[in-house]
């Protein structure tokens, strides 16, 4: 995958801190088929000098574009990305294949061997593209060979710069072990003299058992100390002790005992990286990452989380069971899990400026819908009445959606629901009708919140309505929680009894949920006890501690000035998109937006959201079909929903969102023309037609996709 690097690096560590230039053994760098012997050395220089080719460049012999570059390092390195600046007029390399720790490769070897990774290259004349490696494969690299088999049509291949980023381990390659375990034999397991575990830094006195070695048989002794090692008695040392060390069990004679590597042929504990353990899944993930990088991601409920959140979610926290709450667990060994969850709760309250004496929070819900149902379980009895915004009017399934024929959501199965709706003439919630319906229906719970509503809710009015009928007021702020945290939309906490949210939308955290509740009893109910008991043991077992770790990270970021600036951009970008769509003649539900999304009514154009969604998806524009007020079908709804958070995360400004509106407009025109060309009127006829050779508009779709991807690939993709 190529990532773009076209910004200033003055305030962060994009370049020199991760550059491997100083670790290249330049005296031993070589190339096959170079026109001028030794010219390959000129292409290695600092990132800041990547466009300075005054000292020369690497060029293949005329008529033969193939090059093979051998790059040894002065220490083992981990390579994260590779950058190649090529020549103009078709002389840039078009493909790159990588081999690691293979000395003496010639062209025949390179052509016949399977590379560890290969890339299709772009003509990177300005040095803004970096090609990400499959990082787990590029560990412990002593030398790297790059094979450039062809170019973009030139007589010779030119390379002006090769840049490598990553980390140097500062270890010589003949060091045997880099992972350390402290051996602590249990004397009661053996008839033996006591052994003590110690980490030995420095030179290795005894050989380490390599992968494939087996444990010595039980009862086997060496100098009075048994060789058998139990996994349960092996504990990791501090990370500072990892590099260049060996752990041995020492009896009084100071004899060193080797510790077998976890994952040996006789061990059932497999600890390979994903690429080695399951290349099929690795390939699927890589393809999805490429799709995300190239696509114009406009689904309002999606976002790109950070590298830090991903690291927490992928940590050892996933190993621990911790049913219960901090200090009240049903399992032992939770002192650090308690510390983490308490920190997450504190950060959640701080992120939304809440007084911990008045508000509490449960951070264990698995996602938004479970959080909502846990609130219903806490506050209601089966068949109690609730009111939520109708799904075709922008509500959410979990708010009680049902049709005349069936109860669709679990909420409508276990509770009696009655929706409130928008005033279709304005696209705003009809609060007068909500008040009348509530007085007749007498709900026990009224739900504010939506999945496709571009305006703020009138919380004071809804509080008044709830109080008049003796109902709890709940806000589901899943879509807008990031905006609420940044104070760019109205604050529901002043008026609501309970607030739920997901954590992965505008908040940019991991996939999870939270429930906020008032600590004072409401309508005679102790909300804290009721909510916590509904989460566990009511509806969940052990919480996902890795998710809570990622959530704590994201909530820390949510308190920063940078996060507030980002959320303001989310709204300003969305308004720029809305204004441009209005200029192009589109009808927007409510006439605009106050938040992160716009809802476009396509019915006046004679097209539906399902057909437009499909054409745009073919052009690398990802959004979703969506019901609009007055729709009859959820499968073929009359609108599309467009959100700004994801592309704002990648760096889009109002300028790019105006261009985005123009791209969408082109796609809609193609969809309209395609619909006119189909013989049948059903959606399945349309889908079959656009996938057939008779679809003559494919060239227009492809041309639109090329321009979309030319824009999106200029903006880096966050995360791992």
C-alpha positions in Angstrom: 0.0 0.0 0.0 1.2 3.5 -0.8 0.8 6.3 1.8 1.1 9.9 0.9 3.6 12.1 2.7 3.0 15.7 1.5 3.0 17.7 4.7 5.5 19.5 6.9 7.4 17.4 9.4 8.5 20.2 11.6 6.3 19.3 14.5 6.5 15.5 14.5 8.7 12.6 13.7 7.8 11.7 10.1 11.3 11.6 8.7 14.7 11.5 10.5 13.6 9.7 13.7 12.5 6.7 11.7 14.9 6.9 8.8 17.1 3.9 8.4 19.6 5.8 6.2 22.3 5.9 8.8 22.0 2.1 9.3 22.6 1.3 5.6 26.1 -0.2 5.1 26.8 2.1 2.2 30.2 0.7 1.4 28.6 -2.7 0.6 25.5 -1.5 -1.3 25.5 -2.8 -4.9 23.3 -3.1 -7.9 23.0 -5.4 -10.9 22.6 -3.9 -14.4 23.6 -0.4 -13.4 24.9 1.6 -16.3 27.5 3.3 -14.2 29.2 1.1 -11.6 28.7 2.3 -8.1 26.0 4.8 -9.0 23.6 3.0 -6.7 25.2 4.5 -3.7 24.1 7.9 -4.7 20.4 7.1 -4.2 20.7 6.6 -0.4 20.5 9.9 1.5 18.4 11.5 4.2 14.7 12.0 3.7 15.2 15.8 3.6 17.5 15.3 0.6 15.4 12.9 -1.3 14.8 15.3 -4.2 18.4 16.4 -4.4 19.9 14.2 -7.1 22.9 16.5 -7.8 25.3 13.6 -6.8 23.8 11.3 -9.4 21.2 8.6 -9.8 20.9 4.9 -10.5 20.1 4.0 -14.1 19.9 0.7 -15.8 21.6 -0.2 -19.1 19.8 1.2 -22.1 17.2 -1.2 -23.5 17.1 -3.3 -20.3 14.9 -1.7 -17.6 15.5 -4.4 -15.0 17.5 -3.5 -11.8 18.4 -5.5 -8.7 19.6 -3.5 -5.6 21.3 -5.2 -2.6 21.1 -3.2 0.6 23.0 -4.5 3.7 22.6 -2.9 7.1 25.1 -2.3 9.9 22.6 -3.8 12.4 19.4 -5.7 12.3 16.4 -3.5 11.4 12.6 -3.5 11.2 11.3 -1.9 8.0 8.0 -0.1 8.1 8.0 1.6 4.7 9.9 2.0 1.5 10.0 5.1 -0.7 11.3 5.2 -4.3 11.6 8.3 -6.4 12.0 7.5 -10.0 12.8 9.3 -13.2 10.5 11.1 -15.6 9.2 10.2 -19.1 8.4 6.6 -18.2 11.7 5.7 -16.6 10.3 5.3 -13.1 10.1 1.6 -11.9 6.6 0.3 -12.2 7.0 -2.7 -9.8 9.1 -3.5 -6.8 9.7 -7.0 -5.2 11.5 -7.4 -1.9 13.7 -10.2 -0.5 15.2 -10.2 3.0 18.4 -11.8 4.3 19.2 -13.3 0.9 22.7 -12.5 -0.2 24.0 -13.1 -3.7 20.7 -13.1 -5.5 20.9 -12.6 -9.3 18.2 -11.9 -11.8 17.4 -15.5 -12.4 17.0 -16.1 -8.7 14.8 -13.0 -8.3 12.6 -14.0 -11.2 12.1 -17.5 -9.8 11.9 -16.9 -6.1 8.8 -15.8 -4.2 9.3 -12.3 -2.8 8.4 -11.6 0.8 6.3 -8.7 -0.6 5.7 -6.9 -3.9 4.2 -3.6 -4.9 2.8 -2.0 -8.0 4.5 1.5 -8.0 3.3 4.9 -9.1 5.4 7.5 -10.8 6.6 9.1 -7.5 8.5 12.1 -9.0 7.9 14.4 -6.0 8.8 11.9 -3.3 5.4 11.9 -1.5 4.6 8.2 -1.7 5.7 5.6 0.8 4.9 1.9 0.4 4.0 0.2 3.6 5.5 -3.2 4.3 3.8 -6.1 5.9 5.6 -5.2 9.1 5.5 -8.6 10.8 7.5 -10.0 7.8 10.2 -7.3 7.9 11.7 -8.0 11.3 15.3 -8.8 12.0 16.4 -7.7 8.5 20.2 -7.9 8.0 20.0 -7.1 4.3 17.3 -6.2 1.8 17.3 -6.9 -1.9 14.9 -4.9 -4.1 14.0 -6.2 -7.6 12.7 -3.7 -10.1 11.6 -5.8 -13.1 10.2 -3.1 -15.3 9.3 0.6 -15.7 6.6 2.7 -17.3 7.8 2.3 -20.9 11.2 4.1 -20.9 14.3 2.6 -22.6 16.0 2.5 -19.2 15.0 2.6 -15.5 16.0 5.6 -13.4 16.0 5.7 -9.6 16.9 9.0 -7.9 16.2 8.0 -4.3 15.5 5.0 -2.1 14.3 5.7 1.4 13.6 3.2 4.2 11.8 3.8 7.5 11.6 1.7 10.5 13.7 0.8 13.6 17.1 -0.5 14.2 17.5 -3.2 16.9 21.1 -2.4 17.6 21.7 -6.1 17.8 24.3 -8.1 15.9 22.7 -10.9 14.0 24.6 -13.7 15.8 22.9 -12.9 19.1 20.8 -16.0 19.8 17.9 -14.7 21.9 15.9 -11.5 22.0 12.9 -12.6 24.1 13.6 -13.2 27.8 11.8 -15.4 30.3 12.6 -15.7 33.9 12.7 -19.3 35.0 11.2 -19.9 38.4 11.0 -23.7 39.0 8.7 -24.8 41.8 10.8 -27.0 44.2 7.7 -29.0 45.1 7.4 -30.3 41.6 10.8 -32.0 41.7 13.2 -33.8 44.0 15.9 -31.3 43.5 18.0 -28.7 45.0 16.7 -25.2 44.9 17.2 -23.3 41.7 16.9 -19.5 41.3 15.9 -17.6 38.2 18.0 -14.8 36.9 18.4 -12.8 33.6 21.9 -12.9 32.3 22.8 -9.9 30.2 25.7 -9.9 27.8 27.4 -12.9 26.3 25.6 -16.2 25.9 27.4 -19.1 27.6 25.0 -21.9 26.7 23.1 -22.6 23.5 19.5 -21.6 23.3 17.0 -24.2 22.2 15.8 -23.2 18.8 12.3 -23.6 17.4 11.7 -27.3 17.0 13.7 -28.4 20.0 11.9 -30.4 22.7 12.0 -30.3 26.5 14.3 -32.7 28.2 12.3 -35.7 29.6 11.0 -35.4 33.1 13.5 -36.7 35.6 16.5 -35.7 33.5 19.1 -33.7 35.4 22.1 -31.7 34.5 24.5 -30.8 37.3 21.7 -31.5 39.8 19.1 -29.2 38.3 16.2 -30.6 36.1 16.0 -29.5 32.5 12.2 -29.8 32.3 10.5 -26.4 32.2 6.9 -25.8 32.9 5.2 -23.0 30.9 3.4 -22.0 34.1 6.7 -21.3 35.8 8.1 -19.1 33.1 7.4 -15.4 33.6 8.4 -12.6 31.2 11.0 -10.1 32.4 10.7 -6.4 32.0 10.9 -5.1 28.4 14.1 -3.3 29.2 15.7 -6.7 29.7 14.6 -8.1 26.4 17.3 -7.3 24.0 20.5 -9.2 24.0 19.8 -11.3 27.0 19.4 -15.0 28.0 17.5 -16.3 31.0 18.9 -19.3 32.8 18.0 -21.2 35.9 21.0 -21.2 38.2 21.7 -23.9 40.8 24.4 -23.3 43.4 27.0 -24.5 40.8 26.1 -21.4 38.6 25.4 -23.8 35.7 23.4 -22.2 32.9 20.2 -23.9 31.7 18.7 -23.1 28.3 15.0 -22.2 28.1 13.2 -23.7 25.0 11.5 -21.3 22.7 7.7 -21.1 23.1 6.2 -22.6 19.9 8.5 -25.5 19.4 7.4 -28.5 17.5 6.4 -30.3 20.7 4.6 -27.3 22.2 0.9 -26.7 21.7 1.4 -22.9 22.2 1.7 -21.3 18.7 2.8 -17.7 18.6 3.5 -16.9 15.0 2.7 -13.5 13.4 -0.5 -13.4 11.4 1.3 -13.5 8.0 2.9 -16.8 9.0 0.0 -18.3 11.0 -2.8 -17.4 8.6 -1.7 -15.8 5.3 -5.3 -16.1 4.0 -6.7 -13.8 6.7 -3.6 -11.6 6.3 -4.4 -11.2 2.6 -8.0 -10.3 3.2 -7.0 -7.7 5.8 -4.5 -6.2 3.3 -7.1 -6.0 0.6 -9.5 -4.3 3.0 -6.9 -1.8 4.0 -6.2 -1.1 0.4 -9.9 -0.5 -0.2 -10.1 1.9 2.7 -7.0 3.8 1.5 -8.4 4.2 -2.0 -12.0 4.8 -1.2 -13.9 8.0 -0.5 -15.3 6.9 2.9 -18.5 8.7 3.5 -20.6 6.4 5.7 -21.6 8.6 8.6 -21.2 5.9 11.2 -17.7 5.0 10.2 -14.4 6.5 11.1 -10.7 5.7 11.2 -9.3 5.0 14.7 -5.8 5.8 15.8 -2.6 3.7 15.9 -2.6 4.1 19.7 -6.1 2.7 20.1 -5.3 -0.2 17.8 -2.2 -1.0 19.9 -4.3 -1.1 23.1 -7.0 -3.2 21.5 -4.4 -5.6 20.2 -2.7 -6.0 23.5 -2.5 -8.6 26.3 -5.6 -7.1 27.8 -7.7 -9.4 25.6 -6.4 -12.4 27.7 -8.0 -11.4 31.0 -11.5 -12.3 32.4 -13.0 -9.7 34.8 -16.7 -10.3 35.4 -18.0 -7.6 37.7 -16.9 -4.0 38.4 -13.6 -2.6 39.7 -13.0 -3.9 43.3 -15.9 -6.4 42.9 -14.7 -9.1 40.5 -15.5 -12.7 40.3 -12.0 -13.6 39.2 -8.6 -12.9 40.8 -5.6 -11.2 39.2 -7.6 -8.1 38.3 -5.6 -5.4 40.1 -4.4 -3.8 36.9 -7.7 -4.3 35.0 -9.4 -2.5 37.9 -6.9 0.3 37.5 -7.5 0.5 33.8 -11.3 0.4 34.0 -11.3 3.1 36.7 -9.1 5.3 34.6 -11.5 4.8 31.7 -14.5 5.8 33.8 -12.7 8.9 35.0 -11.7 9.9 31.5 -15.2 9.3 30.2 -16.7 11.7 32.8 -14.0 14.2 32.1 -14.4 14.1 28.4 -18.0 15.2 28.7 -17.3 17.6 31.5 -19.4 15.7 34.1 -19.2 15.9 37.9 -18.4 12.4 39.2 -20.7 13.1 42.2 -23.7 13.6 40.0 -22.9 11.2 37.1 -21.6 7.7 36.8 -20.7 5.6 33.7 -20.4 2.0 32.8 -17.8 1.4 30.1 -18.4 -2.3 29.6 -21.2 -2.4 27.0 -20.1 -4.3 23.9 -21.6 -1.7 21.5 -24.5 0.7 21.0 -27.4 -1.6 20.6 -26.4 -3.7 23.6 -26.0 -0.5 25.7 -29.5 0.6 24.7 -31.1 -2.8 25.6 -29.2 -2.8 28.9 -30.8 0.6 29.7 -34.3 -0.8 28.8 -33.6 -3.8 31.0 -32.6 -1.5 33.9 -35.5 0.9 33.7 -38.4 -1.0 32.3 -40.4 -4.1 32.9 -41.4 -6.4 29.9 -44.1 -4.7 27.8 -43.6 -1.3 29.3 -44.0 1.5 26.7 -41.2 3.4 24.9 -41.2 6.1 22.3 -38.3 6.7 19.8 -37.8 8.4 16.5 -39.2 6.3 13.6 -36.6 4.5 11.6 -37.7 5.9 8.2 -37.5 9.4 9.8 -33.9 9.0 10.9 -34.2 6.8 14.0 -32.4 3.6 14.9 -33.6 -0.1 14.9 -32.8 -0.4 18.6 -35.3 2.4 19.5 -38.3 0.1 18.9 -38.8 -0.2 15.2 -41.7 -2.4 14.0 -43.9 -2.7 11.0 -47.6 -3.5 10.7 -46.7 -7.1 9.9 -43.9 -7.8 12.5 -41.9 -6.6 15.4 -38.5 -6.1 13.8 -36.1 -5.1 16.6 -35.7 -6.9 19.9 -36.9 -3.7 21.6 -40.3 -4.0 19.9 -40.5 -7.7 20.8 -40.0 -7.2 24.5 -41.5 -3.7 24.9 -44.4 -1.8 23.4 -43.2 0.9 21.2 -44.8 3.9 19.5 -42.6 6.1 17.2 -42.6 9.8 16.9 -41.7 11.4 13.5 -40.5 14.4 11.7 -42.6 17.2 10.2 -42.2 16.2 6.6 -42.5 19.8 5.4 -39.5 20.9 7.5 -37.5 17.7 8.1 -37.4 18.6 11.9 -38.8 16.5 14.7 -42.5 17.3 15.2 -42.4 18.1 18.9 -46.1 19.1 19.0 -47.1 15.7 17.7 -44.7 14.0 20.0 -46.2 15.8 23.0 -49.8 14.8 21.9 -48.8 11.2 21.3 -47.0 10.9 24.6 -50.0 12.2 26.5 -52.1 9.5 24.9 -49.5 6.6 24.9 -48.1 7.4 28.3 -44.6 5.9 27.7 -42.3 5.0 30.5 -39.2 6.0 28.4 -38.7 8.6 25.7 -35.6 8.2 23.6 -33.8 11.1 21.9 -31.2 10.3 19.3 -31.0 9.1 15.7 -28.9 7.4 13.1 -29.8 9.8 10.2 -31.0 13.1 11.6 -28.9 16.1 10.6 -30.2 18.5 13.3 -29.9 19.0 17.0 -32.6 17.7 19.3 -34.6 20.1 21.5 -33.6 18.6 24.8 -35.5 21.2 27.0 -38.7 20.5 25.1 -38.2 16.7 25.3 -37.5 17.0 29.1 -40.8 18.9 29.5 -42.7 16.2 27.6 -41.1 13.4 29.6 -41.8 15.1 32.9 -45.5 15.6 32.0 -46.1 11.9 31.5 -43.7 10.6 34.2 -41.2 9.1 31.7 -37.4 8.7 31.8 -35.6 10.7 29.2 -32.7 8.9 27.4 -30.3 10.2 24.8 -28.6 7.8 22.3 -25.7 10.0 21.2 -23.9 7.2 19.3 -23.5 9.3 16.2 -22.6 12.6 17.7 -20.7 11.8 20.9 -17.5 13.2 19.6 -19.3 16.4 18.7 -20.9 16.6 22.2 -17.5 16.1 23.8 -16.1 19.0 21.8 -19.1 21.2 22.6 -20.0 21.8 18.9 -23.6 20.5 19.2 -26.1 20.8 22.0 -25.3 19.0 25.3 -27.9 16.3 26.3 -26.5 15.7 29.8 -28.2 18.8 31.3 -31.6 17.4 30.5 -31.4 13.6 30.2 -31.5 10.9 32.9 -29.4 8.4 30.9 -27.1 8.8 27.9 -25.8 6.0 25.8 -23.2 6.0 23.0 -21.0 3.9 20.8 -17.4 4.7 20.9 -16.2 4.2 17.3 -18.1 6.8 15.3 -17.3 10.5 15.8 -15.5 9.7 19.0 -12.8 7.7 17.0 -12.4 5.0 19.5 -12.6 1.2 19.4 -15.9 -0.6 18.7 -17.7 -0.4 22.1 -20.3 1.3 24.1 -20.9 3.4 27.2 -23.9 4.2 29.5 -23.9 7.4 31.5 -26.5 7.7 34.4 -27.4 10.1 37.0 -26.3 9.1 40.5 -29.4 10.5 42.2 -32.6 8.3 42.0 -34.9 9.2 39.2 -38.6 8.3 39.5 -37.7 6.2 42.5 -35.1 4.1 40.6 -31.4 3.9 41.7 -30.0 4.2 38.1 -26.5 3.3 39.0 -27.4 -0.1 40.6 -30.0 -0.8 37.9 -27.7 -0.1 35.0 -24.7 -1.9 36.4 -26.8 -5.0 37.2 -28.4 -4.9 33.7 -24.9 -5.0 32.1 -23.6 -7.7 34.4 -25.0 -10.2 35.3 -28.1 -9.2 33.4 -27.0 -9.2 29.7 -23.2 -9.6 29.6 -20.5 -11.8 31.1 -16.8 -10.7 31.1 -16.1 -7.3 29.6 -13.8 -6.8 26.7 -10.8 -5.4 28.6 -8.8 -4.7 25.4 -11.7 -2.5 24.2 -11.8 -0.7 27.5 -8.1 -0.1 27.1 -8.6 1.4 23.6 -11.5 3.4 24.9 -9.4 4.9 27.7 -6.8 6.0 25.1 -9.5 7.6 22.9 -11.1 9.4 25.8 -7.8 10.9 26.8 -7.5 12.3 23.2 -11.1 13.6 23.4 -10.0 16.1 26.0 -7.4 17.7 23.8 -7.5 21.0 21.8 -6.7 19.0 18.7 -9.8 16.8 19.2 -12.0 19.9 19.5 -10.5 21.4 16.4 -11.1 18.1 14.5 -14.8 18.1 15.5 -15.2 21.7 14.4 -13.8 20.6 11.0 -16.2 17.7 10.9 -19.1 20.1 11.1 -17.7 22.8 8.8 -16.8 20.2 6.2 -20.3 18.7 6.3 -21.8 22.1 5.8 -19.6 22.8 2.8 -20.7 19.5 1.4 -24.3 20.3 2.0 -24.1 23.8 0.5 -22.5 22.4 -2.7 -25.2 19.7 -3.0 -27.8 22.4 -2.7 -26.1 24.4 -5.4 -26.2 21.3 -7.6 -30.0 21.1 -7.2 -30.3 18.4 -4.6 -33.0 18.3 -1.9 -31.7 17.8 1.6 -33.9 16.6 4.4 -34.3 19.6 6.8 -32.5 21.8 4.2 -29.0 21.4 5.7 -27.1 20.1 8.7 -26.0 21.0 12.2 -23.8 18.0 12.7 -21.7 15.4 10.8 -24.1 14.1 8.2 -26.5 15.2 5.4 -29.5 13.2 4.2 -30.2 13.6 0.5 -33.7 12.9 -0.9 -33.2 11.5 -4.4 -36.9 11.0 -5.2 -37.4 14.3 -7.0 -34.7 13.1 -9.5 -36.5 9.8 -10.2 -33.8 7.6 -8.7 -33.4 5.7 -5.4 -30.6 5.3 -2.9 -29.9 1.6 -3.7 -29.1 2.3 -7.3 -27.0 5.3 -6.6 -25.1 3.5 -3.7 -24.1 0.7 -6.1 -22.8 3.0 -8.9 -20.9 5.1 -6.4 -19.4 2.0 -4.8 -18.1 1.0 -8.2 -16.4 4.3 -8.4 -14.7 3.9 -4.9 -17.2 6.3 -3.2 -18.6 4.5 -0.2 -21.8 5.8 1.4 -25.2 4.2 2.2 -28.7 4.2 0.9 -31.1 5.5 3.6 -34.8 6.0 4.2 -36.2 9.5 4.0 -39.5 10.7 5.4 -42.3 9.2 3.4 -40.4 6.1 2.2 -42.3 2.8 1.8 -39.3 0.4 1.4 -36.2 0.1 3.5 -34.5 -2.1 0.8 -35.1 0.5 -2.0 -35.2 3.8 0.0 -35.4 7.2 -1.5 -32.2 8.7 -0.1 -28.5 8.5 0.6 -26.8 9.4 3.9 -23.4 11.1 3.6 -21.0 11.7 6.6 -17.9 13.8 7.0 -16.0 12.3 10.0 -13.9 9.6 8.3 -12.4 11.8 5.5 -12.0 14.7 7.9 -9.8 12.3 10.0 -7.7 11.7 6.9 -7.2 15.4 6.4 -10.0 16.6 4.0 -10.9 20.3 4.2 -13.9 22.1 2.8 -12.2 22.2 -0.6 -12.1 18.4 -0.8 -15.7 18.1 0.4 -16.9 20.4 -2.3 -15.0 18.2 -4.8 -16.7 15.2 -3.1 -20.1 16.7 -3.8 -19.2 17.0 -7.5 -18.0 13.3 -7.6 -21.4 12.2 -6.1 -23.2 14.3 -8.6 -21.4 12.6 -11.5 -22.3 9.2 -10.0 -25.9 10.1 -9.7 -26.0 11.1 -13.4 -24.5 7.8 -14.4 -27.1 6.0 -12.2 -29.9 7.9 -13.8 -28.6 7.0 -17.3 -28.2 3.4 -16.4 -31.7 3.2 -15.0 -33.0 4.5 -18.3 -31.1 1.9 -20.2 -32.4 -1.1 -18.2 -35.4 -3.0 -19.7 -36.8 -4.1 -16.3 -38.0 -1.9 -13.5 -36.9 -3.9 -10.5 -33.7 -3.3 -8.5 -32.4 -6.8 -9.4 -32.8 -5.9 -13.1 -30.6 -2.9 -12.6 -28.0 -4.8 -10.6 -27.8 -7.5 -13.3 -27.5 -4.9 -16.1 -24.6 -2.9 -14.6 -22.6 -6.2 -14.2 -23.2 -7.2 -17.8 -21.3 -6.4 -21.0 -24.3 -4.4 -22.1 -23.5 -1.7 -19.5 -21.9 0.8 -21.8 -21.3 3.4 -19.1 -18.5 1.4 -17.4 -15.9 3.7 -18.9 -17.5 6.7 -17.2 -17.5 4.8 -13.9 -13.9 3.8 -14.3 -12.8 7.3 -15.2 -14.7 8.7 -12.1 -13.0 6.0 -9.9 -9.6 7.0 -11.2 -10.2 10.7 -10.3 -11.6 9.7 -6.9 -8.6 7.5 -6.1 -6.2 10.2 -7.3 -7.7 12.4 -4.6 -8.0 9.9 -1.8 -4.5 8.4 -2.1 -3.0 11.8 -1.4 -4.2 11.5 2.2 -2.7 9.0 4.7 -4.7 6.3 6.4 -4.4 6.4 10.2 -3.7 3.3 12.3 -1.6 0.2 11.9 
